[in-house]
């Protein structure tokens, strides 16, 4: 059978996978996705990502490949690199990392020796798995120490960062978080790194879209290395990105390939290029402004409903809710909320006494619902629905009513035009 004929018939050839994709599409349409690291991409990004570029091997870099026939993928990768460097104002971009975790690993491989000291944010305080968790390769191969947030305010404690940096003399300091709702002071991190003679890496994965839109300070003037994913606030395809000063370009490129990866995923690189182009538009800037407005509106309403938020609010796209005063675990809240159609993730709060699988908090983010066109009014309703769900968990009638309201809100804000509710 000609490949085209075969590949046009997913439904006929593999109905199980076709059905699972349709079911997932329906799930995304019918639920309010408040997972702070998720978003929904444009049709242009989807088109590039689902293209025939998946057929091409292109180990190496534009102009220096290990395979023939790379003239068009060279164009694509060059466009992606130029757009990324222009967007964030940096010298060099490597657009090949398959994921944020691999972008981080590539920086470690480029600048560290096994056993070197590194200072990163405590995962239990909002840091990331790849910032030195003992179960991750970062924590296994390097000697990670951690800094955390102030126990009273919940804000990053820069004096603690300085104290730790002086104590452990790290070769690298990692700034950036996956569950921290306040602006990060990259200039202060830079000063501390210089004081102790360390490199500074900023993992901007969560806030990359806000930075691209000029709504969060840009780490470019301060960091030696910037890593990111491309699929969170940046709203591109699932993947990673490294930005750096020119002096580190060669070391970073070598660390990505042949250091830790083989062939790049050229369909993803093309989709990244599309996303960088989208991020350079006025429409994207307005979208990010709305992400922030929505996050603040959600925070305000949650506080009015009696929820405790870490740091008492937010400067970015996410909020962290401490559920200890509500007498419910993060795990139970996640499951109850998903049941009514509100998808969140349980999240440890700083100084949490529960295990990582139970936790005392939930993390809520606004990128995905904002991509669907929801605004402050909908955020107020969502806060009310979250409160009602947790308060009425024993009341099947109230729960049915909440489910109906969620469905109606989702139907009013279609995810993609071809999904008709
Ligand atoms: N797992 C992502 C998050 O949810 O924040 C980070 O990689």
Boltz pocket constraint, residues with backbone or C-beta under 6 A from the ligand:
constraints:
  - pocket:
      binder: B
      contacts: [[A, 36], [A, 37], [A, 100], [A, 128], [A, 178], [A, 179]]
      max_distance: 6.0
